[in-house]
Amino acid sequence: MLHFYIARCADNSLYCGSCKDLQSRENIHNTGKGAKYTRSRRPIRIVYSEEFPTLSEAMRREAQVKRWTKAQKEMLIRKHIRQ
């Protein structure tokens, strides 16, 4: 399975990405080898994810959510926590 995820950075900003292994990706971000955006905002924690059968579908969802406001992303995260 492939994943779309939202990570919360140390400065409370949100980062969207896609990957195969969530735990591995979180570790990569936290060692400073991930995206340039997260390198100066460590540590990060993945707070939301969705599974997809293909990487292209996960990346499509990532592109969609990246266009959302922070408030919309926070609402998605909150809905997930309540479930």
C-alpha positions in Angstrom: 0.0 0.0 0.0 1.0 3.6 -0.7 0.2 6.5 1.6 -0.7 10.1 1.5 0.2 11.8 4.9 0.1 15.0 6.8 3.0 15.7 9.2 2.9 18.3 12.0 6.3 20.1 12.3 7.8 21.5 15.4 6.7 25.0 14.5 3.1 23.6 14.2 3.1 24.0 10.4 1.7 21.1 8.3 3.6 19.2 5.6 1.9 16.9 3.0 3.6 14.0 1.3 3.3 10.5 0.0 5.3 7.4 0.6 5.4 3.6 0.9 6.3 3.2 4.6 5.0 5.9 7.1 7.3 5.1 10.0 10.4 5.0 7.7 9.3 8.3 6.1 8.9 10.0 9.5 12.3 8.8 10.6 13.8 10.1 7.3 12.3 13.5 7.9 13.5 13.6 11.5 17.1 12.8 10.6 17.1 15.8 8.2 17.2 13.7 5.1 13.6 14.3 4.1 12.1 17.3 2.3 13.9 20.6 2.5 10.8 22.2 4.1 10.9 19.8 7.1 14.7 20.0 7.7 14.5 23.2 9.7 11.2 22.3 11.4 12.2 19.1 13.1 11.0 17.0 14.8 7.9 16.2 12.7 5.2 13.7 13.5 2.8 12.1 11.0 -0.7 13.0 12.3 -2.9 11.8 9.4 -2.6 9.3 6.6 -4.7 7.6 3.9 -3.9 4.4 2.0 -4.0 4.1 -1.8 -3.3 1.1 -4.2 -0.9 3.2 -6.4 1.6 5.9 -5.9 -0.1 8.1 -8.5 -3.3 8.0 -6.5 -1.5 9.0 -3.3 0.3 11.8 -5.1 -3.0 13.0 -6.6 -4.5 13.2 -3.1 -1.3 15.0 -1.9 -1.6 17.6 -4.7 -5.3 18.1 -3.8 -4.8 18.6 -0.1 -1.7 20.8 -0.6 -4.0 23.4 -2.1 -6.2 23.5 1.0 -5.9 26.1 3.7 -4.3 25.1 7.0 -7.8 25.3 8.6 -9.1 22.7 6.1 -6.2 20.4 6.8 -6.7 20.8 10.6 -10.3 19.8 10.2 -9.4 16.7 8.2 -6.9 15.7 11.0 -9.6 16.4 13.7 -12.2 14.3 11.9 -9.7 11.4 11.7 -8.9 11.6 15.5 -12.6 11.4 16.4 -13.2 8.3 14.4 
